Amino acid sequence: MNLDVVHRILLGGADLEESCRLVTRFFDRNFLVKYDQVIILEEESCSAEDPRFWRLVEQGLSENRQVLSGLIRELADGGFHTLNDLSTMTQGYESKTLHTITHLLDGFFGIDTVFYNLEEDSHQLGEQLRVRILREPGTFWLVTVQGQSGGSSSELFARLRKFEL
């Protein structure tokens, strides 16, 4: 099984080179999400001065919401419709789905992340940061990365979930 995931990372940086270096450092230091290879897609990356920037940010935010909605639908299909229903949830697929949902809501980066706001450690974009970006567009970047891993599914998920010190 091969894993090929694309993430769009929002962050502040003087230029594309510095921003790419910071994104690479983020992936190098991430304890839970490990890829065999992280490829910076420079042609799909841009500063907030680029006309594509806001469209790509909004697209990423929308895709995060779609992932979240899909996971919530999966829980509903499993019979979990209210918070009270969670008291009957046992450990397994549904609890792992709920865990992923909470990560998407609390800003914890994962393989399900499409857009990630490194400035605010969030899958969203706060209003104050939006204003800062509009005021200083040359200092904010959207860096697109492709994370790749290969091998058997058991090897792959062992690497992705391994906590390394």
C-alpha positions as CSV (number, residue, x, y, z in Angstrom):
1,M,0.0,0.0,0.0
2,N,1.3,3.4,-0.9
3,L,0.2,6.6,0.8
4,D,0.3,9.9,-1.1
5,V,-1.1,12.9,0.8
6,V,-1.2,16.6,-0.1
7,H,-1.3,19.2,2.6
8,R,-1.4,23.0,2.2
9,I,0.5,24.8,5.1
10,L,-0.1,28.4,5.9
11,L,2.7,30.2,7.7
12,G,4.6,33.5,8.0
13,G,8.0,33.7,6.2
14,A,10.2,36.3,4.5
15,D,10.1,34.4,1.2
16,L,9.3,31.0,-0.3
17,E,12.7,29.5,0.6
18,E,12.4,30.4,4.3
19,S,8.8,29.1,4.3
20,C,9.8,25.8,2.7
21,R,12.6,25.4,5.3
22,L,10.1,26.0,8.2
23,V,7.6,23.6,6.7
24,T,10.3,20.9,6.3
25,R,11.3,21.5,9.9
26,F,7.7,21.1,11.0
27,F,7.5,17.7,9.3
28,D,10.9,16.6,10.6
29,R,9.9,17.4,14.2
30,N,6.3,16.0,14.0
31,F,6.1,13.0,16.4
32,L,3.1,11.3,15.0
33,V,2.9,11.9,11.3
34,K,6.0,10.5,9.5
35,Y,6.4,10.1,5.8
36,D,9.2,8.4,3.9
37,Q,9.4,11.5,1.8
38,V,8.1,15.1,2.1
39,I,8.1,16.9,-1.3
40,I,7.6,20.7,-1.4
41,L,5.5,21.5,-4.5
42,E,6.9,25.0,-5.1
43,E,4.8,25.5,-8.3
44,E,1.6,25.0,-6.2
45,S,2.9,27.2,-3.3
46,C,2.4,31.0,-3.2
47,S,2.5,34.1,-1.1
48,A,-0.6,36.0,-0.1
49,E,0.3,38.5,-2.9
50,D,-0.4,35.8,-5.5
51,P,-4.0,35.9,-6.9
52,R,-4.3,32.1,-6.2
53,F,-3.7,32.5,-2.5
54,W,-7.2,33.2,-1.1
55,R,-8.8,30.7,-3.5
56,L,-6.4,28.0,-2.3
57,V,-6.9,28.9,1.4
58,E,-10.7,28.8,1.0
59,Q,-10.5,25.5,-1.0
60,G,-8.4,24.0,1.8
61,L,-10.7,25.2,4.5
62,S,-13.7,23.7,2.6
63,E,-11.9,20.4,2.1
64,N,-11.1,20.2,5.8
65,R,-14.9,20.8,6.5
66,Q,-15.7,18.0,3.9
67,V,-13.4,15.6,5.7
68,L,-14.9,16.5,9.0
69,S,-18.5,16.2,7.7
70,G,-17.7,12.8,6.2
71,L,-16.3,11.5,9.5
72,I,-19.4,12.8,11.4
73,R,-21.6,11.0,8.9
74,E,-19.7,7.8,9.5
75,L,-20.4,8.1,13.3
76,A,-24.1,8.8,12.6
77,D,-24.2,5.7,10.3
78,G,-22.8,3.8,13.3
79,G,-25.7,5.0,15.5
80,F,-24.0,8.0,17.2
81,H,-26.3,11.0,16.8
82,T,-26.0,12.9,20.1
83,L,-23.3,13.5,22.8
84,N,-25.2,11.1,25.1
85,D,-24.7,8.4,22.5
86,L,-21.0,8.6,23.0
87,S,-21.3,7.1,26.5
88,T,-22.1,3.7,24.8
89,M,-19.2,3.9,22.4
90,T,-16.6,1.1,22.8
91,Q,-13.0,1.2,21.7
92,G,-12.7,0.5,18.0
93,Y,-13.4,2.0,14.6
94,E,-16.0,4.5,15.9
95,S,-13.8,5.7,18.8
96,K,-10.9,6.2,16.4
97,T,-13.1,8.1,14.0
98,L,-14.2,10.4,16.9
99,H,-10.5,10.8,17.8
100,T,-9.8,12.0,14.3
101,I,-12.8,14.4,14.5
102,T,-11.4,15.9,17.7
103,H,-8.0,16.4,16.1
104,L,-9.5,18.2,13.1
105,L,-11.4,20.5,15.6
106,D,-8.6,21.1,18.1
107,G,-5.9,21.8,15.5
108,F,-3.8,18.7,15.9
109,F,-2.1,17.9,12.6
110,G,-2.8,14.5,11.0
111,I,-2.8,12.6,7.8
112,D,-6.4,13.7,7.2
113,T,-5.4,17.4,7.3
114,V,-5.8,19.2,3.9
115,F,-5.2,22.8,5.0
116,Y,-3.1,23.6,8.1
117,N,-2.5,27.0,9.6
118,L,0.9,26.6,11.2
119,E,0.7,30.2,12.6
120,E,-2.3,29.3,14.8
121,D,-1.9,25.5,15.0
122,S,-5.3,25.2,13.5
123,H,-7.3,23.7,10.6
124,Q,-9.1,27.1,10.4
125,L,-8.2,30.7,9.9
126,G,-8.8,33.2,12.7
127,E,-10.1,36.7,11.9
128,Q,-7.1,38.5,13.4
129,L,-4.7,36.5,11.3
130,R,-6.8,37.0,8.2
131,V,-6.5,40.8,8.8
132,R,-2.7,40.5,9.3
133,I,-2.4,38.6,6.0
134,L,-4.4,41.2,4.2
135,R,-2.2,44.0,5.7
136,E,1.2,42.2,5.1
137,P,0.6,39.8,2.2
138,G,4.2,39.5,1.3
139,T,5.1,37.9,4.6
140,F,2.6,35.0,4.5
141,W,2.9,31.8,2.4
142,L,0.8,28.8,1.5
143,V,3.3,26.0,1.0
144,T,1.9,22.8,-0.7
145,V,3.6,19.6,0.3
146,Q,3.2,16.0,-0.8
147,G,3.8,13.3,1.9
148,Q,4.6,9.9,0.5
149,S,5.1,6.5,2.2
150,G,5.1,3.1,0.8
151,G,5.1,-0.5,1.9
152,S,2.5,-2.8,3.4
153,S,-0.4,-1.2,5.2
154,S,0.7,-2.6,8.6
155,E,4.2,-1.2,8.1
156,L,2.8,2.1,6.8
157,F,0.5,2.7,9.8
158,A,3.1,1.6,12.3
159,R,5.4,4.4,11.0
160,L,2.6,7.0,10.8
161,R,1.5,6.4,14.4
162,K,4.9,5.6,16.0
163,F,5.8,8.0,18.8
164,E,9.5,8.6,18.5
165,L,11.7,10.5,21.0
